[in-house]
């Protein structure tokens, strides 16, 4: 009975309602309940603060779009790898064809040079003509096969249209997130920092900043803002 009273009194002192426990476990239970209550309070405070600042919307957008960005970049990597593999395979196929065409041309050239240097022989000319026709037929086949491989290499580049669109969407997302985060920093920055950073920060890096006084040419102004805020 005394043990139960001690447990109840100890928890009451800590401001936590708890079931009656043996005195040996009272300290542990109360500390655990108190820590849980404090963590919950901190979580609630953080959540309310983020919501008041508008950060909850930014974080919500980031949590939904960043995984999508990761998938998009993985898609770009897969498409690029597939295109590179197609080009390599086509090249591996085309090189032997070109070597065979080159060898056939050498054979024809050397054969006719030898025939012209030798005494005239109708049989030799007939043999060379037959050999030339056969080599030309083989060259035509190899040329057609090489053309097909070149077409495959060209078709492998179609990934650039799709991946280019994906990359543009990813860069737009990154730029939009940066704009929102920088705007939040400006909105809740000290007055002197806000005055210094109010112009040009939301334009991001410019490809051609010439004759533009209201934009930044790089991220130095954003870095200065973060430094001034202690980040």
C-alpha angles and dihedrals in degrees: 000000000000090000092055091048091052092052093049093047093049093053091045089054089055091050093243125121111223138163119262109279137176112273092247092064099038097090094048095047094047093047091050092049092046092050091048091051092049093048090050091049092049091048092050092048091049092047093049092047093051091049093049091050093047091242093123090070092049092048092046090052091046093050091053100039103038094063087048089052090051090053091047092052090047087053090052090049092050094048092047092049092049092049092049090050092050091051092049092048092049091048092050089053096044098048095066089047091054091046090053092050090050091049091049091051091050090049092053093045095048092043094054093043089054092046093051092050094049124078112277113278124170090206092054092050091047091051092048091049091051092047091048093051091050092048092049091051090051090047091052091053092046091047091052091049091048090051089055091053091050089052089052090052090050093047090050088066092065088090088077092072093054098038090045090058091048093049091050090052091049093050091047090052092049091048092049093049090049091050093052095046093047090048090053090051091050094047093053100031122112114277096254092050091046092054092050094046102037095098128062100357097107096052095075124205114335125216092210110021094163113137091004113118096172098060136066124240094209142001095277093107092052089049090050090052092050091047092050090053093049098252 
